[in-house]
Amino acid sequence: MTKLTVIGAGAVGSSIAYAALIRSTVSDLMLFDLDHARAEAEAQDLGHGAQHVGSVRISSAKDLTDTANSDVVVITAGAKRKPGQTRLELLAINESIVVDMIPTLLEHSPGAKIVIVSNPCDVLATRAVQKHNLDPKQVFSSGNVLDTARLAWVLAGRLGVSVESVQAMVLGEHGDSQFPVWSQARIGDVPILEYSHQGKTLKPSELDEIAEQVKTAGAAVIAGKGATNYGIGLSTIRIVEAILNDKNLVLPVSSVLDEYLGVSGVALSVPTLVNELGAAEPKQLTLNEDEMKKLLSSANAIQESVRSLD
């Protein structure tokens, strides 16, 4: 028996729950939202399709005590930015919502792995670990798993290959200072700028354009439909399955680092071994000079946001 609890039953939370359902990720799926009627309705809607995907227990929690014995808890709760509200004001509100519930969640599920999806996910993961003296393996964020999938989608389309053939990661902040690691990017085993198929190649001048397209992809989706939910739903379930199935999968999740290429005490996305321990081990990689500058700049940006909460 495995139990996944999703905190927040909005577009993102319900999409994560739906992805878990159709992939038969867990045997026990629970949703919690301060709007209990919303959580209950989402649970019922999902349950009405359960016959078509297998035996899954789907329920809604009335309070956090119902989340007991969860193996993984995914947090998507948080306030949306209001007109005239500054980013720092929103950050302070979401810290009070997300960070302060984690000790209660762990009280009821001491061994649970906590995956923070609420934004700004890097700042909230950093704050949670520091404020409550938590294990960064156990409490971390989804980081740039979605951004990396977006990069694979863009590159696959440009080069006419399957997304599974793309080996490239987006590191750093899940936000404006993120960056693709072009020096390590491959199609199969072929360096990204050396790959050619039916006349399709990438020029060095295109890389910045692609990086910007990936960075602004979320905003483009929001402009068209009001929210991003399917991509993050599938990306989050990939993390959850890596934990529950002890997959030893290397993913760019965001955990608080300790002496990683000169970065300490801040959560940002780097290649990380994800297994039953959670964000088990950040993996060192070789970055060129420009990429190192971007990594350090990204770490500084997150740290500044964390300091603003003091």
Secondary structure, DSSP 8 states (H G I E B T S, - for coil): --EEEEE--SHHHHHHHHHHHHTT--SEEEEE-SSHHHHHHHHHHHHTTGGGT---EEEEESSGGGGTT-SEEEE-------TT--HHHHHHHHHHHHGGGHHHHHHH-TT-EEEE-SSSHHHHHHHHHHHHT--TTTEEE-TTHHHHHHHHHHHHHHHT--GGGEE--EEB-SSTT-EE-GGG-EETTEETTT--BTTB---GGGHHHHHHHHHTHHHHHHHHHS---HHHHHHHHHHHHHHHTT--EEE--EEE-SSBTTB-S-EEE--EEEETTEEEEE------HHHHHHHHHHHHHHHHHHHTT-
